[in-house]
Amino acid sequence: MKALDRTQPALPVTFAATEKRTHEHVRHGITNLFAALNIATGEVLGERRPSRNGANFLAFLKKTVKTVKPHAGEAIHVVLDNISMHTTPEFRAWLVKNPHV
């Protein structure tokens, strides 16, 4: 996730035109966001991390699973995109030990 800011303020909406913005921006760095949605409660869990790697992702997932506490027999569904941090041996070993995820 890039932290960007425009170099100029947006031009206001007029009767004949929509809001206009400049294409130029200033970079303020990058942060990595891990987020989870508990669809039963609507609660969003999130953490920012300086780096995106398997260890940080696994730590977030472990913390999330402890927070959610599903009812007996219920599973936690995890939707992952195609980044490779969930293909590490540590992550795969954790999944084997936690089949409810």
Biopython code that builds the backbone (N, CA, C, O; Angstrom):
import numpy as np
from Bio.PDB.StructureBuilder import StructureBuilder

atoms = [
    (1, "MET", "N", (0.860, -1.152, 0.000)),
    (1, "MET", "CA", (0.000, 0.000, 0.000)),
    (1, "MET", "C", (0.905, 1.212, 0.000)),
    (1, "MET", "O", (1.735, 1.376, 0.894)),
    (2, "LYS", "N", (0.751, 2.047, -0.982)),
    (2, "LYS", "CA", (1.570, 3.250, -1.091)),
    (2, "LYS", "C", (0.879, 4.417, -0.398)),
    (2, "LYS", "O", (-0.319, 4.634, -0.577)),
    (3, "ALA", "N", (1.627, 5.155, 0.381)),
    (3, "ALA", "CA", (1.108, 6.360, 1.018)),
    (3, "ALA", "C", (1.416, 7.535, 0.098)),
    (3, "ALA", "O", (2.552, 8.005, 0.037)),
    (4, "LEU", "N", (0.402, 8.002, -0.615)),
    (4, "LEU", "CA", (0.578, 9.076, -1.587)),
    (4, "LEU", "C", (-0.198, 10.310, -1.172)),
    (4, "LEU", "O", (-1.177, 10.237, -0.429)),
    (5, "ASP", "N", (0.261, 11.432, -1.666)),
    (5, "ASP", "CA", (-0.433, 12.694, -1.441)),
    (5, "ASP", "C", (-0.329, 13.494, -2.731)),
    (5, "ASP", "O", (0.718, 13.482, -3.379)),
    (6, "ARG", "N", (-1.368, 14.170, -3.106)),
    (6, "ARG", "CA", (-1.355, 14.990, -4.320)),
    (6, "ARG", "C", (-0.534, 16.262, -4.083)),
    (6, "ARG", "O", (-0.471, 16.779, -2.968)),
    (7, "THR", "N", (0.095, 16.755, -5.161)),
    (7, "THR", "CA", (0.901, 17.967, -5.032)),
    (7, "THR", "C", (0.050, 19.231, -5.031)),
    (7, "THR", "O", (0.498, 20.277, -4.562)),
    (8, "GLN", "N", (-1.183, 19.143, -5.555)),
    (8, "GLN", "CA", (-2.092, 20.278, -5.625)),
    (8, "GLN", "C", (-3.445, 19.867, -5.064)),
    (8, "GLN", "O", (-3.810, 18.695, -5.165)),
    (9, "PRO", "N", (-4.195, 20.783, -4.482)),
    (9, "PRO", "CA", (-5.540, 20.427, -4.021)),
    (9, "PRO", "C", (-6.461, 20.135, -5.217)),
    (9, "PRO", "O", (-6.202, 20.582, -6.334)),
    (10, "ALA", "N", (-7.514, 19.395, -4.969)),
    (10, "ALA", "CA", (-8.487, 19.096, -6.018)),
    (10, "ALA", "C", (-9.226, 20.362, -6.416)),
    (10, "ALA", "O", (-9.498, 21.229, -5.586)),
    (11, "LEU", "N", (-9.546, 20.455, -7.703)),
    (11, "LEU", "CA", (-10.345, 21.580, -8.170)),
    (11, "LEU", "C", (-11.805, 21.288, -7.849)),
    (11, "LEU", "O", (-12.251, 20.153, -8.017)),
    (12, "PRO", "N", (-12.540, 22.260, -7.403)),
    (12, "PRO", "CA", (-13.912, 21.999, -6.967)),
    (12, "PRO", "C", (-14.836, 21.610, -8.127)),
    (12, "PRO", "O", (-14.553, 21.869, -9.296)),
    (13, "VAL", "N", (-15.936, 20.988, -7.754)),
    (13, "VAL", "CA", (-16.968, 20.614, -8.711)),
    (13, "VAL", "C", (-17.687, 21.880, -9.168)),
    (13, "VAL", "O", (-18.025, 22.741, -8.357)),
    (14, "THR", "N", (-17.913, 21.980, -10.464)),
    (14, "THR", "CA", (-18.695, 23.101, -10.997)),
    (14, "THR", "C", (-19.936, 22.542, -11.672)),
    (14, "THR", "O", (-20.118, 21.328, -11.759)),
    (15, "PHE", "N", (-20.773, 23.429, -12.140)),
    (15, "PHE", "CA", (-22.022, 22.980, -12.777)),
    (15, "PHE", "C", (-21.734, 22.115, -14.001)),
    (15, "PHE", "O", (-22.441, 21.134, -14.235)),
    (16, "ALA", "N", (-20.731, 22.449, -14.771)),
    (16, "ALA", "CA", (-20.470, 21.744, -16.030)),
    (16, "ALA", "C", (-19.326, 20.725, -15.938)),
    (16, "ALA", "O", (-19.028, 20.058, -16.929)),
    (17, "ALA", "N", (-18.685, 20.591, -14.784)),
    (17, "ALA", "CA", (-17.522, 19.696, -14.714)),
    (17, "ALA", "C", (-17.464, 18.988, -13.365)),
    (17, "ALA", "O", (-17.923, 19.514, -12.351)),
    (18, "THR", "N", (-16.902, 17.806, -13.373)),
    (18, "THR", "CA", (-16.698, 17.051, -12.138)),
    (18, "THR", "C", (-15.411, 17.494, -11.462)),
    (18, "THR", "O", (-14.642, 18.276, -12.022)),
    (19, "GLU", "N", (-15.187, 17.000, -10.282)),
    (19, "GLU", "CA", (-13.961, 17.326, -9.560)),
    (19, "GLU", "C", (-12.748, 16.873, -10.362)),
    (19, "GLU", "O", (-12.771, 15.804, -10.972)),
    (20, "LYS", "N", (-11.708, 17.664, -10.365)),
    (20, "LYS", "CA", (-10.492, 17.341, -11.106)),
    (20, "LYS", "C", (-9.322, 17.287, -10.137)),
    (20, "LYS", "O", (-9.244, 18.062, -9.184)),
    (21, "ARG", "N", (-8.408, 16.350, -10.405)),
    (21, "ARG", "CA", (-7.203, 16.203, -9.584)),
    (21, "ARG", "C", (-5.977, 16.146, -10.479)),
    (21, "ARG", "O", (-6.052, 15.694, -11.622)),
    (22, "THR", "N", (-4.874, 16.597, -9.966)),
    (22, "THR", "CA", (-3.623, 16.508, -10.700)),
    (22, "THR", "C", (-3.119, 15.062, -10.678)),
    (22, "THR", "O", (-3.430, 14.305, -9.758)),
    (23, "HIS", "N", (-2.359, 14.696, -11.669)),
    (23, "HIS", "CA", (-1.801, 13.343, -11.709)),
    (23, "HIS", "C", (-0.503, 13.245, -10.912)),
    (23, "HIS", "O", (-0.018, 12.143, -10.654)),
    (24, "GLU", "N", (0.054, 14.371, -10.525)),
    (24, "GLU", "CA", (1.319, 14.380, -9.794)),
    (24, "GLU", "C", (1.083, 14.065, -8.315)),
    (24, "GLU", "O", (0.094, 14.501, -7.725)),
    (25, "HIS", "N", (2.001, 13.306, -7.731)),
    (25, "HIS", "CA", (1.875, 12.960, -6.323)),
    (25, "HIS", "C", (3.242, 12.901, -5.657)),
    (25, "HIS", "O", (4.276, 12.821, -6.321)),
    (26, "VAL", "N", (3.222, 12.941, -4.340)),
    (26, "VAL", "CA", (4.421, 12.833, -3.511)),
    (26, "VAL", "C", (4.323, 11.509, -2.765)),
    (26, "VAL", "O", (3.274, 11.187, -2.206)),
    (27, "ARG", "N", (5.389, 10.753, -2.753)),
    (27, "ARG", "CA", (5.398, 9.482, -2.031)),
    (27, "ARG", "C", (5.805, 9.706, -0.583)),
    (27, "ARG", "O", (6.739, 10.454, -0.295)),
    (28, "HIS", "N", (5.095, 9.052, 0.320)),
    (28, "HIS", "CA", (5.407, 9.140, 1.740)),
    (28, "HIS", "C", (5.824, 7.790, 2.298)),
    (28, "HIS", "O", (5.790, 7.586, 3.511)),
    (29, "GLY", "N", (6.215, 6.871, 1.438)),
    (29, "GLY", "CA", (6.664, 5.559, 1.884)),
    (29, "GLY", "C", (5.649, 4.472, 1.566)),
    (29, "GLY", "O", (4.626, 4.712, 0.925)),
    (30, "ILE", "N", (5.961, 3.283, 2.029)),
    (30, "ILE", "CA", (5.120, 2.109, 1.789)),
    (30, "ILE", "C", (4.902, 1.397, 3.108)),
    (30, "ILE", "O", (5.806, 1.334, 3.942)),
    (31, "THR", "N", (3.724, 0.867, 3.299)),
    (31, "THR", "CA", (3.436, 0.027, 4.451)),
    (31, "THR", "C", (2.687, -1.198, 3.948)),
    (31, "THR", "O", (2.104, -1.173, 2.864)),
    (32, "ASN", "N", (2.703, -2.245, 4.716)),
    (32, "ASN", "CA", (2.017, -3.480, 4.355)),
    (32, "ASN", "C", (0.871, -3.697, 5.313)),
    (32, "ASN", "O", (1.049, -3.665, 6.531)),
    (33, "LEU", "N", (-0.303, -3.917, 4.762)),
    (33, "LEU", "CA", (-1.498, -4.079, 5.558)),
    (33, "LEU", "C", (-1.982, -5.518, 5.473)),
    (33, "LEU", "O", (-2.212, -6.041, 4.382)),
    (34, "PHE", "N", (-2.135, -6.152, 6.625)),
    (34, "PHE", "CA", (-2.778, -7.457, 6.727)),
    (34, "PHE", "C", (-4.143, -7.182, 7.345)),
    (34, "PHE", "O", (-4.234, -6.511, 8.374)),
    (35, "ALA", "N", (-5.195, -7.689, 6.732)),
    (35, "ALA", "CA", (-6.540, -7.419, 7.237)),
    (35, "ALA", "C", (-7.395, -8.671, 7.175)),
    (35, "ALA", "O", (-7.207, -9.535, 6.317)),
    (36, "ALA", "N", (-8.340, -8.750, 8.106)),
    (36, "ALA", "CA", (-9.281, -9.866, 8.156)),
    (36, "ALA", "C", (-10.649, -9.313, 8.517)),
    (36, "ALA", "O", (-10.762, -8.350, 9.275)),
    (37, "LEU", "N", (-11.686, -9.932, 7.967)),
    (37, "LEU", "CA", (-13.058, -9.536, 8.243)),
    (37, "LEU", "C", (-13.784, -10.703, 8.883)),
    (37, "LEU", "O", (-13.839, -11.799, 8.326)),
    (38, "ASN", "N", (-14.339, -10.456, 10.063)),
    (38, "ASN", "CA", (-15.175, -11.457, 10.715)),
    (38, "ASN", "C", (-16.590, -11.201, 10.224)),
    (38, "ASN", "O", (-17.241, -10.256, 10.669)),
    (39, "ILE", "N", (-17.073, -12.041, 9.306)),
    (39, "ILE", "CA", (-18.376, -11.774, 8.704)),
    (39, "ILE", "C", (-19.534, -11.979, 9.677)),
    (39, "ILE", "O", (-20.631, -11.469, 9.452)),
    (40, "ALA", "N", (-19.296, -12.721, 10.755)),
    (40, "ALA", "CA", (-20.354, -12.929, 11.745)),
    (40, "ALA", "C", (-20.634, -11.661, 12.546)),
    (40, "ALA", "O", (-21.780, -11.387, 12.901)),
    (41, "THR", "N", (-19.583, -10.887, 12.831)),
    (41, "THR", "CA", (-19.744, -9.691, 13.664)),
    (41, "THR", "C", (-19.540, -8.387, 12.900)),
    (41, "THR", "O", (-19.941, -7.323, 13.372)),
    (42, "GLY", "N", (-18.918, -8.463, 11.717)),
    (42, "GLY", "CA", (-18.591, -7.264, 10.961)),
    (42, "GLY", "C", (-17.313, -6.600, 11.423)),
    (42, "GLY", "O", (-16.949, -5.540, 10.916)),
    (43, "GLU", "N", (-16.623, -7.206, 12.380)),
    (43, "GLU", "CA", (-15.383, -6.646, 12.911)),
    (43, "GLU", "C", (-14.248, -6.809, 11.903)),
    (43, "GLU", "O", (-14.095, -7.865, 11.289)),
    (44, "VAL", "N", (-13.462, -5.756, 11.743)),
    (44, "VAL", "CA", (-12.288, -5.794, 10.875)),
    (44, "VAL", "C", (-11.055, -5.812, 11.762)),
    (44, "VAL", "O", (-10.892, -4.963, 12.638)),
    (45, "LEU", "N", (-10.195, -6.782, 11.526)),
    (45, "LEU", "CA", (-8.930, -6.888, 12.248)),
    (45, "LEU", "C", (-7.829, -6.515, 11.275)),
    (45, "LEU", "O", (-7.823, -6.981, 10.136)),
    (46, "GLY", "N", (-6.913, -5.693, 11.703)),
    (46, "GLY", "CA", (-5.857, -5.286, 10.789)),
    (46, "GLY", "C", (-4.578, -4.948, 11.512)),
    (46, "GLY", "O", (-4.578, -4.567, 12.682)),
    (47, "GLU", "N", (-3.484, -5.098, 10.784)),
    (47, "GLU", "CA", (-2.153, -4.740, 11.290)),
    (47, "GLU", "C", (-1.326, -4.203, 10.143)),
    (47, "GLU", "O", (-1.412, -4.683, 9.012)),
    (48, "ARG", "N", (-0.531, -3.207, 10.451)),
    (48, "ARG", "CA", (0.446, -2.725, 9.484)),
    (48, "ARG", "C", (1.798, -3.285, 9.872)),
    (48, "ARG", "O", (2.144, -3.344, 11.052)),
    (49, "ARG", "N", (2.553, -3.692, 8.883)),
    (49, "ARG", "CA", (3.896, -4.217, 9.123)),
    (49, "ARG", "C", (4.866, -3.553, 8.146)),
    (49, "ARG", "O", (4.487, -3.231, 7.020)),
    (50, "PRO", "N", (6.115, -3.348, 8.572)),
    (50, "PRO", "CA", (7.086, -2.712, 7.673)),
    (50, "PRO", "C", (7.510, -3.614, 6.516)),
    (50, "PRO", "O", (7.928, -3.122, 5.468)),
    (51, "SER", "N", (7.406, -4.915, 6.697)),
    (51, "SER", "CA", (7.780, -5.816, 5.610)),
    (51, "SER", "C", (6.717, -6.883, 5.432)),
    (51, "SER", "O", (5.983, -7.219, 6.362)),
    (52, "ARG", "N", (6.653, -7.404, 4.228)),
    (52, "ARG", "CA", (5.667, -8.423, 3.899)),
    (52, "ARG", "C", (6.415, -9.730, 3.681)),
    (52, "ARG", "O", (7.013, -9.949, 2.628)),
    (53, "ASN", "N", (6.376, -10.590, 4.687)),
    (53, "ASN", "CA", (7.045, -11.876, 4.563)),
    (53, "ASN", "C", (6.218, -12.946, 5.262)),
    (53, "ASN", "O", (5.224, -12.645, 5.922)),
    (54, "GLY", "N", (6.636, -14.187, 5.113)),
    (54, "GLY", "CA", (5.889, -15.302, 5.666)),
    (54, "GLY", "C", (5.767, -15.260, 7.173)),
    (54, "GLY", "O", (4.721, -15.612, 7.718)),
    (55, "ALA", "N", (6.825, -14.832, 7.864)),
    (55, "ALA", "CA", (6.794, -14.782, 9.332)),
    (55, "ALA", "C", (5.778, -13.758, 9.833)),
    (55, "ALA", "O", (5.020, -14.041, 10.761)),
    (56, "ASN", "N", (5.756, -12.569, 9.223)),
    (56, "ASN", "CA", (4.790, -11.536, 9.627)),
    (56, "ASN", "C", (3.363, -11.964, 9.322)),
    (56, "ASN", "O", (2.458, -11.735, 10.123)),
    (57, "PHE", "N", (3.161, -12.584, 8.170)),
    (57, "PHE", "CA", (1.822, -13.035, 7.802)),
    (57, "PHE", "C", (1.335, -14.129, 8.743)),
    (57, "PHE", "O", (0.185, -14.107, 9.184)),
    (58, "LEU", "N", (2.202, -15.080, 9.050)),
    (58, "LEU", "CA", (1.818, -16.168, 9.947)),
    (58, "LEU", "C", (1.508, -15.639, 11.348)),
    (58, "LEU", "O", (0.563, -16.105, 11.984)),
    (59, "ALA", "N", (2.284, -14.679, 11.833)),
    (59, "ALA", "CA", (2.020, -14.080, 13.142)),
    (59, "ALA", "C", (0.641, -13.403, 13.151)),
    (59, "ALA", "O", (-0.106, -13.530, 14.121)),
    (60, "PHE", "N", (0.308, -12.686, 12.073)),
    (60, "PHE", "CA", (-1.005, -12.047, 11.975)),
    (60, "PHE", "C", (-2.115, -13.090, 11.944)),
    (60, "PHE", "O", (-3.139, -12.929, 12.607)),
    (61, "LEU", "N", (-1.917, -14.147, 11.183)),
    (61, "LEU", "CA", (-2.945, -15.180, 11.072)),
    (61, "LEU", "C", (-3.171, -15.888, 12.405)),
    (61, "LEU", "O", (-4.314, -16.156, 12.776)),
    (62, "LYS", "N", (-2.103, -16.191, 13.122)),
    (62, "LYS", "CA", (-2.240, -16.833, 14.444)),
    (62, "LYS", "C", (-3.019, -15.930, 15.405)),
    (62, "LYS", "O", (-3.897, -16.396, 16.131)),
    (63, "LYS", "N", (-2.693, -14.645, 15.403)),
    (63, "LYS", "CA", (-3.376, -13.688, 16.276)),
    (63, "LYS", "C", (-4.852, -13.579, 15.896)),
    (63, "LYS", "O", (-5.716, -13.495, 16.769)),
    (64, "THR", "N", (-5.135, -13.581, 14.606)),
    (64, "THR", "CA", (-6.512, -13.481, 14.129)),
    (64, "THR", "C", (-7.320, -14.704, 14.535)),
    (64, "THR", "O", (-8.456, -14.568, 14.991)),
    (65, "VAL", "N", (-6.760, -15.889, 14.380)),
    (65, "VAL", "CA", (-7.468, -17.120, 14.732)),
    (65, "VAL", "C", (-7.779, -17.149, 16.224)),
    (65, "VAL", "O", (-8.857, -17.594, 16.618)),
    (66, "LYS", "N", (-6.850, -16.681, 17.065)),
    (66, "LYS", "CA", (-7.108, -16.628, 18.511)),
    (66, "LYS", "C", (-8.230, -15.649, 18.836)),
    (66, "LYS", "O", (-9.018, -15.892, 19.750)),
    (67, "THR", "N", (-8.309, -14.558, 18.105)),
    (67, "THR", "CA", (-9.320, -13.531, 18.342)),
    (67, "THR", "C", (-10.708, -13.991, 17.923)),
    (67, "THR", "O", (-11.690, -13.712, 18.611)),
    (68, "VAL", "N", (-10.794, -14.693, 16.800)),
    (68, "VAL", "CA", (-12.094, -15.051, 16.231)),
    (68, "VAL", "C", (-12.804, -16.124, 17.041)),
    (68, "VAL", "O", (-14.004, -15.997, 17.281)),
    (69, "LYS", "N", (-12.117, -17.171, 17.469)),
    (69, "LYS", "CA", (-12.686, -18.271, 18.270)),
    (69, "LYS", "C", (-13.990, -18.805, 17.667)),
    (69, "LYS", "O", (-15.068, -18.494, 18.173)),
    (70, "PRO", "N", (-13.910, -19.596, 16.603)),
    (70, "PRO", "CA", (-15.136, -20.119, 15.990)),
    (70, "PRO", "C", (-15.858, -21.103, 16.906)),
    (70, "PRO", "O", (-15.243, -21.703, 17.788)),
    (71, "HIS", "N", (-17.162, -21.266, 16.696)),
    (71, "HIS", "CA", (-17.950, -22.248, 17.450)),
    (71, "HIS", "C", (-17.508, -23.648, 17.063)),
    (71, "HIS", "O", (-16.859, -23.835, 16.033)),
    (72, "ALA", "N", (-17.851, -24.621, 17.875)),
    (72, "ALA", "CA", (-17.475, -26.007, 17.601)),
    (72, "ALA", "C", (-17.980, -26.434, 16.230)),
    (72, "ALA", "O", (-19.140, -26.210, 15.886)),
    (73, "GLY", "N", (-17.114, -27.039, 15.468)),
    (73, "GLY", "CA", (-17.478, -27.535, 14.147)),
    (73, "GLY", "C", (-17.411, -26.506, 13.039)),
    (73, "GLY", "O", (-17.544, -26.863, 11.868)),
    (74, "GLU", "N", (-17.211, -25.238, 13.369)),
    (74, "GLU", "CA", (-17.124, -24.202, 12.348)),
    (74, "GLU", "C", (-15.680, -24.027, 11.900)),
    (74, "GLU", "O", (-14.742, -24.259, 12.662)),
    (75, "ALA", "N", (-15.527, -23.623, 10.682)),
    (75, "ALA", "CA", (-14.190, -23.403, 10.123)),
    (75, "ALA", "C", (-13.966, -21.914, 9.889)),
    (75, "ALA", "O", (-14.913, -21.136, 9.776)),
    (76, "ILE", "N", (-12.720, -21.545, 9.822)),
    (76, "ILE", "CA", (-12.333, -20.186, 9.461)),
    (76, "ILE", "C", (-11.883, -20.249, 8.007)),
    (76, "ILE", "O", (-10.998, -21.031, 7.660)),
    (77, "HIS", "N", (-12.489, -19.430, 7.165)),
    (77, "HIS", "CA", (-12.135, -19.415, 5.752)),
    (77, "HIS", "C", (-11.155, -18.271, 5.501)),
    (77, "HIS", "O", (-11.401, -17.129, 5.889)),
    (78, "VAL", "N", (-10.062, -18.590, 4.857)),
    (78, "VAL", "CA", (-9.024, -17.607, 4.562)),
    (78, "VAL", "C", (-8.932, -17.464, 3.052)),
    (78, "VAL", "O", (-8.760, -18.447, 2.332)),
    (79, "VAL", "N", (-9.047, -16.243, 2.586)),
    (79, "VAL", "CA", (-8.920, -15.959, 1.158)),
    (79, "VAL", "C", (-7.571, -15.286, 0.965)),
    (79, "VAL", "O", (-7.287, -14.256, 1.577)),
    (80, "LEU", "N", (-6.748, -15.870, 0.117)),
    (80, "LEU", "CA", (-5.398, -15.359, -0.109)),
    (80, "LEU", "C", (-5.234, -14.943, -1.565)),
    (80, "LEU", "O", (-5.789, -15.560, -2.473)),
    (81, "ASP", "N", (-4.464, -13.886, -1.761)),
    (81, "ASP", "CA", (-4.168, -13.524, -3.140)),
    (81, "ASP", "C", (-2.944, -14.304, -3.616)),
    (81, "ASP", "O", (-2.528, -15.255, -2.954)),
    (82, "ASN", "N", (-2.393, -13.938, -4.687)),
    (82, "ASN", "CA", (-1.311, -14.728, -5.221)),
    (82, "ASN", "C", (0.099, -14.280, -4.839)),
    (82, "ASN", "O", (1.023, -14.417, -5.640)),
    (83, "ILE", "N", (0.274, -13.763, -3.664)),
    (83, "ILE", "CA", (1.638, -13.487, -3.224)),
    (83, "ILE", "C", (2.190, -14.754, -2.574)),
    (83, "ILE", "O", (1.437, -15.594, -2.081)),
    (84, "SER", "N", (3.471, -14.872, -2.581)),
    (84, "SER", "CA", (4.094, -16.137, -2.170)),
    (84, "SER", "C", (4.289, -16.294, -0.666)),
    (84, "SER", "O", (4.779, -17.338, -0.236)),
    (85, "MET", "N", (3.934, -15.320, 0.144)),
    (85, "MET", "CA", (4.222, -15.436, 1.575)),
    (85, "MET", "C", (3.425, -16.535, 2.256)),
    (85, "MET", "O", (3.784, -16.947, 3.359)),
    (86, "HIS", "N", (2.359, -17.021, 1.642)),
    (86, "HIS", "CA", (1.609, -18.113, 2.255)),
    (86, "HIS", "C", (2.033, -19.476, 1.708)),
    (86, "HIS", "O", (1.339, -20.471, 1.917)),
    (87, "THR", "N", (3.148, -19.523, 1.021)),
    (87, "THR", "CA", (3.659, -20.808, 0.522)),
    (87, "THR", "C", (4.920, -21.241, 1.256)),
    (87, "THR", "O", (5.573, -22.198, 0.841)),
    (88, "THR", "N", (5.273, -20.557, 2.336)),
    (88, "THR", "CA", (6.479, -20.915, 3.080)),
    (88, "THR", "C", (6.263, -22.233, 3.830)),
    (88, "THR", "O", (5.127, -22.576, 4.157)),
    (89, "PRO", "N", (7.333, -22.969, 4.102)),
    (89, "PRO", "CA", (7.197, -24.227, 4.841)),
    (89, "PRO", "C", (6.566, -24.046, 6.227)),
    (89, "PRO", "O", (5.806, -24.904, 6.676)),
    (90, "GLU", "N", (6.876, -22.936, 6.903)),
    (90, "GLU", "CA", (6.301, -22.675, 8.228)),
    (90, "GLU", "C", (4.786, -22.512, 8.138)),
    (90, "GLU", "O", (4.050, -23.033, 8.976)),
    (91, "PHE", "N", (4.329, -21.792, 7.130)),
    (91, "PHE", "CA", (2.897, -21.575, 6.955)),
    (91, "PHE", "C", (2.193, -22.890, 6.633)),
    (91, "PHE", "O", (1.139, -23.187, 7.197)),
    (92, "ARG", "N", (2.767, -23.670, 5.739)),
    (92, "ARG", "CA", (2.154, -24.955, 5.380)),
    (92, "ARG", "C", (2.100, -25.895, 6.579)),
    (92, "ARG", "O", (1.106, -26.596, 6.769)),
    (93, "ALA", "N", (3.164, -25.920, 7.395)),
    (93, "ALA", "CA", (3.178, -26.769, 8.597)),
    (93, "ALA", "C", (2.104, -26.314, 9.582)),
    (93, "ALA", "O", (1.450, -27.149, 10.207)),
    (94, "TRP", "N", (1.913, -25.000, 9.730)),
    (94, "TRP", "CA", (0.885, -24.484, 10.626)),
    (94, "TRP", "C", (-0.505, -24.877, 10.134)),
    (94, "TRP", "O", (-1.374, -25.224, 10.935)),
    (95, "LEU", "N", (-0.718, -24.824, 8.812)),
    (95, "LEU", "CA", (-2.016, -25.221, 8.260)),
    (95, "LEU", "C", (-2.323, -26.705, 8.527)),
    (95, "LEU", "O", (-3.469, -27.068, 8.795)),
    (96, "VAL", "N", (-1.308, -27.542, 8.453)),
    (96, "VAL", "CA", (-1.514, -28.975, 8.738)),
    (96, "VAL", "C", (-1.950, -29.168, 10.182)),
    (96, "VAL", "O", (-2.811, -29.999, 10.468)),
    (97, "LYS", "N", (-1.352, -28.395, 11.101)),
    (97, "LYS", "CA", (-1.700, -28.497, 12.518)),
    (97, "LYS", "C", (-3.041, -27.839, 12.846)),
    (97, "LYS", "O", (-3.623, -28.117, 13.894)),
    (98, "ASN", "N", (-3.529, -26.979, 11.971)),
    (98, "ASN", "CA", (-4.773, -26.239, 12.192)),
    (98, "ASN", "C", (-5.724, -26.452, 11.015)),
    (98, "ASN", "O", (-5.932, -25.528, 10.229)),
    (99, "PRO", "N", (-6.296, -27.622, 10.877)),
    (99, "PRO", "CA", (-7.134, -27.903, 9.708)),
    (99, "PRO", "C", (-8.454, -27.132, 9.680)),
    (99, "PRO", "O", (-9.124, -27.109, 8.647)),
    (100, "HIS", "N", (-8.844, -26.499, 10.791)),
    (100, "HIS", "CA", (-10.084, -25.723, 10.814)),
    (100, "HIS", "C", (-9.949, -24.382, 10.100)),
    (100, "HIS", "O", (-10.934, -23.665, 9.920)),
    (101, "VAL", "N", (-8.733, -24.050, 9.699)),
    (101, "VAL", "CA", (-8.499, -22.782, 8.992)),
    (101, "VAL", "C", (-8.463, -23.049, 7.511)),
    (101, "VAL", "O", (-8.278, -22.124, 6.721)),
]
sb = StructureBuilder()
sb.init_structure("model")
sb.init_model(0)
sb.init_chain("A")
sb.init_seg("    ")
for serial, (resi, resn, name, xyz) in enumerate(atoms, 1):
    if name == "N":
        sb.init_residue(resn, " ", resi, " ")
    sb.init_atom(name, np.array(xyz, "f"), 0.0, 1.0, " ", f" {name:<3s}", serial, name[0])
structure = sb.get_structure()
